[in-house]
């Protein structure tokens, strides 16, 4: 997406938050770090949630670092009409991304949407087209790649080449951890037409983005999906009740155009067995992920060389920072902020101010979604799919039910 640089640059961008549940606190904590480090480019002017107490709670957090009090709304249409924001951050369930997102764009607001961009590629394309038509910023709130750990691993792979070229990746997350469907934040995540899919589309979005960031274009995907958990979920939004129908187990093989292949395994329905490892293997050794493997290298990665030498993540990160010029460091970590949420906010705000592309815009969001959708589409037709065919909408069997439910044409 291209923007025309504005002649009169805005000093401070007014941002509203729509959806004040759990993830919004992470966003607010990130903004707090920016404020504490001297940022004066942002003002949170509105908070909107159908549960007023959620908005009130987040207002108190904001007033710990911001002087002006954000206005509280329980109806997003009212906050749209008040014209007290330049843009909005959407921290909403997936099924509201394309509906509320489109309405905001049509009212000429810039938006940053919590991942994923939308329920399906077709609904995401509607957002991208509207933003492009109106020359508005459409950003996807993908925080993981922005942390110091992931940035330093990208640098090690592309520049330092301690382990040579990556050959393959093995990522396994296997456990017995069924979702607690009494909690609202998990209820809608169990239903395909409300979530777009299960963890492949949810935490898997972080994984997909990081792999695209590291290895470039995907060539082909094969995936087998299982649904062992078919419990009835009560108190659902929109549907009232329904049987859980998203994946809880899968095995995917992703082949990249540069020759790297990835074996990606997950289950939360594996009684008595737990695995959490991410291994990135090269010709001279491997990189071992130190944290939650669906958020690659957010907590760093250690290098283990063929000769037994270990280069710990702290040393890698230190070496990476020392390699950066002051300008490069300011671009990656403005205001000396190393929090992924804070960094996606300042990226969004500066894109609005300067008329520039955010690091992860709507079109990038579609590419990340296509990675996830390729897994679903492969499992649906029980054979390999070409990523490009999924991305271009030539294969969309899995997504048809969702598009039909929401009348997305």
N, C-alpha and C positions, 0 to 999 in steps of 0.2 A: 504494500500500500504506500503510495507517495502522497506527501503533503506539501503544500506551499508554505514556506516559512513566513511567519507573520512579521510585519514591520514593527508593530508595537508589542513587545514581549510582555506578557502578564507577569507581575511580580509575585503574586500569590494565587494559587489555584484552589478554588473552593470545591471540596469533595464531600459527597454524601455516601453513606453506607446503607444499602438496602439488604436486610437480613442481619440480625444481631445475635445469632446463635454462637455456638462454640468457636467456629473458625474465625469469626470477626474479632475475637479477642487476640488471636495471633496477629491479625492485621494491625490492630491498635497498638499492640506491644511493639511491633516493628516501627510504626510511626513515632512512638514515644522515643525510641532510640535516635531517630533522625532529629527530633526536637532537642533532645538532650545534647546532641552533638552540634547544635547551632543552626539547624535547618529552619528557614523562614519562608519556604516556598509553598507550604501546605496549610490549609485550614479546613478542619472537619466541620462542616456547617449544618449537616442534617443526619439524623439517624432514623431508620424506618424499620419497624417490625410489627407484625400483627399482635404480638404479645408486648404490650407497652413496658412491662417490667424488664424485658430483655434490653430494650433501648435505654431505659433508665440506668440499668447496670453499666452499660457501655459508656454512657454519658459521664458517669462518675470517674471511670478510668481515664477518659479523655481530659477531663478537667484537672487531672493530676499534672498535666504538662501543657495544656492549652488554655489561654485566658478566656476566650469567648466561648459561650455555651452553645453547643449544637442544638438545633430545634428538633423535637421529637415528633414523629408521625407514625400512625398505625396503618396508613393507607398510602401505597406508593403513588397512586394517581394524584393525591394532594401534594406530595412533595415535588412531583413533576411540575405542577401548575404554579408553585411558589417562586420558581426561578431564583433560588438562593444557592444553586450549585452550578459549577461548570462541568462537572463529571460525576459519575457514580461508580462505586465498587460494589459488585453484586456478590453477596455471600449467601446464596440461596440453594435450595434443593435443585437438582439437575433439571427437573421438568419445568422449572420456571425461567431457566436461562434464556431460551429462545423467545418466550412470550414477553416477559418484562424487558429483556434486552432489546428486542425490536421496538417496543414502545418508547423506550428511552432514546434510541437512535432516531426514531421518527420525530421526536421532539427536540432533536439537535443537541443531545448530550453525549459527551465522550463517555465510554464505559470500559471498565476492567472487570472481567467475569472470572470468578473462581473456576478452576478446572472441573470438568472438561468444558469446552466452548459451548456445546449443546448436546442434545440427546442423540442425534444422528448427524451424518455428514450433510444431508439435505437441509436440516434445520440450521446447522452451522453456516452453510453457504448463504442462507437468507440474511444472517447477521453480517457476514463479510460484504455482501453486495450492498446492503443498506449503508454500512459505514463508508464504503468506497464512494458511493453515490453522493454522500453528504460531506465527504472529506473530514470524517470524524475519526478520532483515535478509538480503535477496538483492540484491547489488550487482553491476554489470557494470563491469569494470576498463577503462574508456574514458578514456584519459589526455589525448588531444590537445586537447580543448576547454578543458582546465584551465590550459594555459600562458598566459603573459602576452600573447603574440601573438594567439591566437584570441579571448581575452577582449576585447582592445582593438579588434579588428576588429568583433566583435559590437556593441560600444559605438558605434563610428564609424557603422556601418550604421543602428542603431536610434536613436541619440541625436544624434550630431554631424552626420550627413547631409552630409558634404563633397561626395559625388557624387550626392546625391539618392537616389531609390529605385533599387534594383538592378533591371535589366531582364532580363539573361541572364548565364549563366556558361558559359565554355568551359574545359574541363580536358582536357588531352592528355598522356598518358605513353606514348610509343612508342619501342621499342628492340629490339635483338637480344640477349636475355639469358635463354636457356633455363635452367630450374632444374637445379641439380646434384643429381640423384636418388641420388647416393652418400651424401648427408648425411641422417641420420635426420630432422632437423627439416623437410626438404623432401620426403622420401619420401611420407609420409601426406598432404601437401598436394596431391599429384598425383591423388588418388583421391576421387571424389565422396562415397562412403559413409563415408569417414574424416574428411573435411574439411567436408562440407556444401556445398562449392563451392570455386572457385578464389579469385583475388584480389578478385573482387566481394565475397565474404564475409569475406576476410581483411583486407588493408590497406584494402579498400573499406569496411569497417565504420567506420573512422575518418572517411572521407569522408562516408559516409551520416549518421553522427551529427552531424558539423559542419554539414552542410546543413540537417538538421532543426532544429538549434540556431539557425541563422541565419534560416531562411525559413519554419519552421512546417510545416504539413501538406502532404503530397504528394497530388496529384490523380490523375495518370495517368503510366504508364511505358511506353515502347517500347524494346526492346533487341534487337540482333542479336549473337549469340555465335558465335565460331569456335573450333575445336580443331585447330590445326595440329600440335601436338606429341603424338604417340601412342606414345611410347617405352614399352617394358616396364620396370617398376620392380621390382627384386628386394629381398628383405628387408623387406617391408612388415609392420607390425603387423597382427594379426588375419588378413589375407588371404595372407600370405607373398609373393605376387607378383601383379602385375596391370598392365594398360595404363593409362597416364595418360589420364584422361577428364574433366579439368576445363578450363574455358575458359582460353585464353591470349591471346585477342583479343576485344574487344567495342566496340560503339558504342551508347550508351544516350542517350535523350532523356527527361528527367524534368521533368514539369510540376507546379508547386506551385499550391496554391489561391490564393496571393496574386498569381499572374500570372507569377512568375519561371519561366524554363525553363533547363534545364541540359543541355549537350551534353558527355557523359562518354565519352572515347575512351581505350582502352588496348590495347597489344600488347607482348608480349615476344618475338614471332616476326616481327620486321621487320628483316631483314638490311640493314645499311648505312644505317640511318636512325634518328635519335634526336630525340625531342621531350620536353620537360618544362615545360609552362606551365599556369598557372591564372590566368584573367582574369575578373574580376567587374565587369561593365559596368553603369554607371548613366547617368542623363541628363546629368550634368555631368562625367563622367570615369570612371576605372576603378581598381580595386584589383588590383595584380599580386602574386601569391603569390611569395615569395622562396625557398621551399624545395621539399621533396618534396611534390608537389601532392596526393597521397592523404592527407597529414597537413596539411590546410589551415591555413596561417598559423602553423604551429608555429615557424617561423623568421621570422615577421613578414610584413607586406605593405606595399608602397609604394603611395601614392595618386598617380595621374597625372591632373591636371585638364585640362579642354578647352583652357585657355589655356597649357598647357605646364608649369605649376607642378607640382613634385613635392614631396609631403609624405612624408618617409621614415618607415619603421616605428618607428625610435627616438623620433621626435617624437610619433607617434601614441600609443605606449605611455606616454611621459612624461605626455602630456596626459590620458590615461585614468586613470593612477594619481593624478594631482593632482585629478581629479574625484571620487574616492572619499572617503567619510568614513572615519574610523579603524575604525568597526564594519564597514563594507562591505569594507574592505581585509582585515580579520581574517577575515571570512567567506569571501572568495575565496582568500586567500593566508595561511592561518594559519601562525604561527611564521616569517613572512617567507619562506615556501617558495614557489618558482616552478617546481618540478619536478612534472610531471604525475603521475608515479608516487607521489611522496610525498603529493601532494594527494589522490589517490584513496584512499590508505591512511588518512589522517587523517579523511576524509569517512566511510569505512567504520567506523572505530573509534568516532567520535563518534555515528554512527547506532546502534551497539550500546549505547554508554553511555547515550544520552539517549532511546532508543526513538523515533527520528525516521527519516524517509525519506532514504536517500542520494540524491545528485543524480541518479544514473542507476541506477534500481532494475530489477528484473526486467521489469516492464511496459514501461519505457522501452527495455529491451533487445529486447523483442519488436517494438517500433515500428521500431527500427534494423534488425533482421533483416528485417522486412517490406519495407523499402526495397530491400534486397539481393535478397530472394526475388522481388520484383516484376520485377527484371531477368531472373532465371532463368525465371520463369513466362511472361513476355512472349516470350522467345526460344523457349521450348518450344512455345507455341501459335501463334507467328509473327504476333502482333498485339498491339495495345495492351492493357494491363490496368489496371483501376482499383486503386489502392493499397489502398483500403478493403476490396475483395473478397479481396485476397491476405491482408491483415492478419487478417480474420475467418475465414480458412480456406476460403472459397468457391472459390478457385482454388489448387490445390496439386498440379498434375500433375508438376512437376519434383521435388517433395519426396517423392512417393509411394514411389519406389524406396528412398530412404534410410530412411523410416519402416518399410517392409516389412523391410529388411535387419536393422534393430535391434528389430523387433517393437514398434514404438511405436504404440499404439492410443489 
